[in-house]
Amino acid sequence: MPKAVLDTNVIVSAFLKPESNAALILSLFFEGFLTVCLSQEILAEYKEVLKREKFRKLDQGIISNFLEEIGRQALMVDPRVSINAAIVDPDDNKFLECALESKADYLITGNTRHFPFKKFRATQIINPRDFIDLLGEAIIQNQESKDLER
């Protein structure tokens, strides 16, 4: 099962656009097809951002349940190495630190300009649409392999 760190903008997009690729990524996580990797610092950012005034129109009960569930079901890590690679927004280093500690396959972000590199060590940096496309291709290839074995 792939492991991914989700940038906060992916979480926000999932709530603002329930039919988006970001929402599909969260569904894949909750249905057991994706491991989300988190640190306490990232979870705190999710909470802080989703509680902002501009998001008050969102159902706060659903947000609270989501935050509780993702905190319970995600792979929680405590990054031991400080990273200083996110030059555009140094606050984004926490996502790289989590990816490194958890050995995540992907860092999914809608803001790839903050991560001007396509890969950080073993972690591919990818937007939600490309991640869904990549995952879909992997599922199709897996199914084709099973069909050939029959």
Secondary structure, DSSP 8 states (H G I E B T S, - for coil): --EEEE-HHHHHHHHH-TTSHHHHHHHHHHTTS-EEEE-HHHHHHHHHHHTSGGGTTS-HHHHHHHHHHHHHHSEE----S------S-GGGHHHHHHHHHHT-SEEE-S-GGGS-SSEETTEEEE-HHHHHHHHHHHHHHHHHHHHHH-
